[in-house]
Amino acid sequence: MSAARLGFIGMGLMGVPMSTRLLEAGFSVTVWNRNPAKCEPLRARGARVAASVAALVADCDIVMTCVSDTGAVQELVFGGADSRGSIAANGRADQILIDFSSIDPAATREMAARLASACGMQWIDAPVSGGVAGAEQGTLAIMAGGDAPLLDQVRPVLAPLSQRVTHMGPVGSGQTTKICNQMLVSCNVLVMAEVMALAEKAGVDASRIPDALKGGFADSIPLQLTGPRMAARDFEAIKWHVKTLLKDLDMAADLARTIGSATPMAGLGAELMRQHASRGYRDQDPATLIALYSAADDAADRRQ
């Protein structure tokens, strides 16, 4: 598998560091992005830059995608008005698609079946958790859905990216697991914003909260990474997006409605996240959530 030719589509916050790690592990990597300029850092590190999705598929054994949402995956795999340049139109039965995006489980199952019917290509849904830092350090948690022997076949490719790859069941199971992950992460970061604002208003140095709670039951990776940034109002380096958490919480609500499962905490979280996004924070880092509870930040928002 070390000789496998890899193609990576999506040079966003996660795609660039993930592709970089694959290059550093010695893999042959071809990249493509809708905005070609975002591929240039990878070209400088030795990646080939494909002129089109079709060219990337022709040059690879494994096609990897990491894009924003279900619609973006759908367009890449099957195309829009003209499907000739899509993955499905150019794929082969001996190829594998690994989708790292966080998308709808039912749509994943439908697309996987449609892709197999169109060209014989097999699908693994492998959403990740760990953020940009995890992508840079190769410590992502990967929750995978698909055929177990097929996943075992590609584990050497996933190794440079992850601390752990867990097979969760058939296609779509990885996406369901990622929704569960995002429910926990999103509610955690929302409560974190409440905590930091409360500590400040009570006269406690909020910047010391992460250290004070480190190693206890209230500790978490988001607390250690995002808590200090909330306290310092350090919002400039965008490590993840409010819009991503909102998208995933909305998917959680859709899934819960479909299967009849109650998710009141995540439902409230979605509405708070939506409120925050509507105030101009959609493309900002979730560290900005402290603005929901901070009078100073509220006043600054009103002046804008």
N, C-alpha and C positions, 0 to 999 in steps of 0.2 A: 504493500500500500504506500510505501515511501516514494515509489516512482509515479504515483497517481498524479495526473495533471489536474490542477484545481482551478475553477473559475469562481470568482467572488463578485456578486452584484450588490451594490449599495455601499457607497463610501461615506457613510454618516458617522456619528459619534462612535459607534461600535465597529462599523465595517473597517475603518482604517486601522485601528490597533489590532483587530483580529487578523486581518490580511497580513499585517506586519509580522505578527508572531508566526504565521504559517511560512512566510518567506524566511524568517530567521531559523525555522526548524528544517530548512532545506527543501521545502516543497516548491515545485514549479507553479506559479500563481499568475493567472490572467484576471484582470479586473475590468469592470465596466460600471459607469455611473451616468445617470441622466445628464448631470453637469460634469463634462469631461475634466474640468479644472481640478475637481476633487480627487482625481486619479493620480495627479502629478506627484504627490509625496510617495505613492507606491511605486511609480515608475523609477523614481530616484533610488528606491531600495531594491530594484531589480525585477519588479513585476512587469509583465507585458500588459499593455493597455489595448483592449479590444475596441474596434471601431463601432461595433454593434453587439446586441445580444446574440444574434445569430452567429457572428464570428466567434464570440466567447464560447458558445455551446459546441461549435465545431472543433474547438481547440482543447476541450476538457473531457476528463472522465467523470468528475464530480462537479456539479454546479451548486454553488452556495448562494443563498439570497438572505439579505438582512435589510429589509425596507420598512416603511412606516406603518402600513396597515394592510388589511385584507384586500382592499381595492388595488393597492400597489402590487401585491403579489399576483393577483388575478391578471393584471395587465401584463406583467412580465411573462407569466407562464403561457397565457393564451392570446395576448395582444388585444388591441382595441379594434378600430374599424378595419385595420389591415393586420391580419394575424401572421403574415408570412415571416416576420422577424421575431416571432415569439420563441420561447423555450420549447413549447410543444411541437411547433412546426419544424424544429430543427433537431430535436432530441432523438436519441437512439435507445434501443432496449438494453444496451450494456452500460447505460449511464445511470447515475443516482442524483437526485435533487435533495439537498439538505437545506431546509428553510429555518433560519435562525430568527425570523421575524416573530412578533407576538400578534397572532391573528385569531380569527374565529374558529373554534374547533370543528363545527359542522361544515363550514366552508372549506376547511382543510381536507376533511374526508371526501367531500365532493370533488375538489380539485385533484386530489391524489388519484381517485378513480378515473377521472376524465383524462388526466395525463397518461396514465397507464394504458388506457384505451387508445389514445391518440398516437403514441409512439413507443409504448412499452417501458418508459422511464419510471423508476421506482422512487417513492417519496418518503423522506424521514422528516417529521416536524421536530425541531430541536431548539425551541426557544431557550434563552439564556437569562441568568440572573447574576448580578455582580457589578453592573454598571461599567463605566469607562475604566475605572481603576482595575476591575477584574479582567477586562479585556486586555488592558496593557500588561498586566502581570501574569496572564494565563491562568487565572484562578476562578473562572466562571463556573457556575453550577449549570449544567445542561440537563434538561428534563426532556426525554425523547419519546416520541411515538412512532411506531412502525414495526416492521418485521424484525424480530430479535436477531436472527442470524445476519441480516443485512446491517443492523446497527453494529454488531460485533465486527463486521468487515471494515467499517469506517472508523472504529475507535482509535486507531493510530493517527488518523487525520485530526480527530477531535482532541487528542491528548495535549498538543501545545496550547490549546485554548482554555483548558478546564482543569479544575481540581477534582471534578466528579461528573460522570455521565450516568444518569439513572434511566433505565428503560421502564416506562410507565404503562406500556400496553400498546394496542394497535394505533394506527395513524389517527391523529387528533388528540391522543391522550397527553402528549407533551403540551399542547396548547391549553388543555383544561387545567393541567398542573400549573402552568404559568399564570393563568387567571387566579388560581388560589394564591400563588406567590404574590401577585400584585395586589390582591385584596389585603393581605397582611402588611405589605410594604406601604401601601397608600394610607391605610388607617394609622399605621405607626408614625408616618411622617406628619400626618395631620395632628395627632395627639402631641407629637414632639413640638410643633409650633405653639400649641396651647401651653405646654409646659414651659417653654423658654420665655414666652410673654408673661406668664404668671410669675415666674421666678423674678424677672426684671421688676415687675410692678410691686412685688413683695420686698424689694430691696436686696435680693440675692444676686450675686455675680453669675449670670446665666452662662458665661463662658466656662465656668467650672463644673457645670452640670454633667457633661459627658465624662469627665475624669471621676467625678464623685460616684457615678453610677456604673463605671466600668467594671465588668466582671460580675455584676449582680443580675438579678432576674429582669431588671428593666433595661439592661444593656442590649445593644444591637449594632450591627454594622452601619445602618443609616444614622443612628444616633452619633456614632463616632465620626462619621464623615460629614454629615449635614448639620448636626447640632452646633459645632463651633462656627460654622458659616452663618447660621441663623443669628447667633449671638453677636457676631461681628458685622452683620449686614453685608457679608461678602457674597455678592450675587453675580459677579462678573464672569467667572469661569463657569460656563454651563456644562454640567456633568450629565444631566438628564433633563427631561422636559416635563412641565406641568401637563401639557397636552397628551403626553404618552400615558401618564397615570390616569388621566380622565378617560382616554380611549379604552384602557384596560378595565377600569371600573364600570364603564358602560357595557363592555362585553360580559362582565360578571353579572350585571343586572339582566342582560338578555338571556344568558345561560340559565340563571336562577329562575327566570320566568318560564323558560321552556320546560325545565324539569320539575318545577314546582317546589323549589327549595328557598327557604326564607333567608335573606341576606340584609337585615336592617342596618347593620353597622356600615357595610360597604355601600348601601344605598344612600345613607346620609353623607358618607365620604364623597360619593360622586357629586352630590349637589354642592357641597362645600368646595370641592375642586372646581366645579363649573363656575361657581360664583367668583372664585379667585381668577380663573382663566378669563372671565368676562371683563375683568378690571385691567386687562392689558398684560397679564402674566402668562398667557398661553404658551409662548415660546421661551419662557424663562425657566430657571432652575427651581425645583421645589423648595429650596432654601427660602425662597421668597414667601412661602406660606405664612411666615411669621407676621407678614403685613396684614393678615386677616384679623389679628388680635392686638396689634400694636397701635396705640393712638398716634404715635409719631409718624408711623408709616401711613396710616389712614389719612392724616392731615396732608402728607406729601402727595398722596394720590389725588386728593381733592383739588390741590393746587395745579395739577397737571392739566 
